[in-house]
Amino acid sequence: MELHLETVALFSLKLAYESEGQSPILRDDLVMGDYQRDVFELLVRRGDVEGIQVKVDECVGLALEAVGGVDKPLGRELGRLAGELASVQTMELIGVPLVALKDYLKDIQ
């Protein structure tokens, strides 16, 4: 699960900050400091669903801005998927919406 969380953060930050012709954002970049696998691992071990949702929401919010907000087609779907993850109440239910969000972010890269 930590890998999926880190990947959601990475793809979101790539949408927000990566420019064509510049070096790509990688997992060890400074911008990923608060969103690395070990940060998510700690939240998962604690069962901190709310903490995970806050971290993911921060990144997805930046990605939403980058695609033009929820009024644009890409943003509508991104917002819908983020909303599904935000509505999860337990760690047992977080997997399916997390993978859907990760896959969508990967597709729109």
C-alpha positions, -999 to +999 in steps of 0.1 A: +000+000+000+028+024+008+041+021-028+007+030-042+005+060-019+040+072-029+031+067-065+000+088-062+021+115-047+048+112-073+024+113-103+005+142-087+036+162-082+048+154-117+016+170-131+020+200-109+057+207-112+073+189-140+079+209-172+088+196-206+125+198-213+135+198-176+147+170-155+119+147-144+108+146-108+120+114-091+111+097-058+143+110-042+137+147-051+132+172-023+096+179-034+089+143-024+102+147+011+068+146+029+054+120+005+080+092+005+073+056+011+086+057+047+062+085+056+033+066+042+045+034+059+043+050+093+008+062+086-003+028+074+013+011+104-006+034+127-038+028+107-041+066+103-067+068+075-072+105+081-035+112+079-032+093+047-061+112+032-046+145+042-013+137+025-030+124-007-053+154-008-024+178-006-008+162-037-040+157-056-050+193-050-018+204-068-025+180-096-061+193-099-048+228-103-024+216-130-051+201-151-074+231-148-096+222-118-127+201-115-145+221-143-122+204-169-128+168-180-095+155-165-101+174-133-137+161-129-125+125-130-096+132-108-118+150-083-143+121-083-116+095-077-100+117-049-135+120-034-139+082-033-106+079-014-116+107+009-148+090+019-131+058+030-133+052+068-111+022+074-077+009+062-094-023+049-114-002+023-087+022+012-070-002-014-096-001-043-100+037-045-062+042-040-053+019-069-080+036-091-066+070-083-030+058-089-039+043-123-058+074-134-028+097-125-005+073-144-028+075-175-029+113-176+008+118-173 
